[in-house]
Structures are given as structure tokens and as C-alpha cells.
Amino acid sequence: MYDHDWKILLEHEPIKHLIKQWKGGKVLANDEQYHAAVSGALKTLGPTAIMHYGSQHITTQTKVCKAPNLLLTVLWILRYTIHDKQSHENLVKMLAPDTYHPPPGMNECMFQTVEFFYEYILVPVTDITIHMFKDDKST
């Protein structure tokens, strides 16, 4: 992974606040502690490294990045959804706050959350990819 992919996310809201919560399920004490913990984990990823293993990310025997799962989801979405100017514009339109309106009683639209992208996009895509490329002769 390239440094510029994640350095800006670590320094700006709302991701900065969210990552502090995602790291180990607790809010880290200060900005320096948070930045050191998360950037240290992200530096282990190279530009061609597998960023996320989908539903097997926690249980795989392969060395995985120790950055917060939902941060990896955001970076995965950025890596695989933006290919050119048009795809960037499409992603911006889809994520614009006035594109979809939340149902009555909800503060945000369910599928404009990182959790939605993780569960309904990243996990199915990575699971299918891993299954397709798996070198298992028994299936």
C-alpha cells in the first residue's frame, strides 16, 4: 500500500475519530499513540499486498495487517473502486449525503456506512476471489 493512501485518512475527521475507536475496540489515549499504532500496522502492507482476507481475515494462518478492520475496509474500497475520473465521480455521487435519504427514525442511510461496505461488498467479493483462486483439488 502506498503511504499517501492512508496518511490523509489518519489525520482528518471523521475517519480520525472512527479509527481511534476501531483500534482494539477502545479509544486510544492520544493522537500520537493512535497514529503510531495504526501507521505501524499499515507500513507492513506493500502496494501489491493482500489488504483484507474478507471473512477469513481474523482466522487465516497468513500474516495479516493488524490495522483496524474497518480502516482496511475504507482503504480496500478506495483501492478497488477508483480506476479513472469517471469511477471516482460515480463513487463521490454514491456517497454524497443527499443521494439517499435514511428511513424515518435513522440518522444515516444504512448502506453509506463502513460496516455495510465491509459486510455486503468486501466480504462477499474477497470470499469469492479466495474460493476461485484456491488451490484445493478436493472441491
Secondary structure, 3 states (H helix, E strand, C coil): CCHHHHHHHHHCCCHHHHHHHHHHHCCCCCHHHHHHHHHHHHCCCCCCCCCCCHHHCCCCCCCCCCCCHHHHHHHHHHHHHCCCHHHHHHHHHHHCCCCCCCCCCCCCCHHHCHHHHHHHHHHHHHHHHHHHHCCCCCC
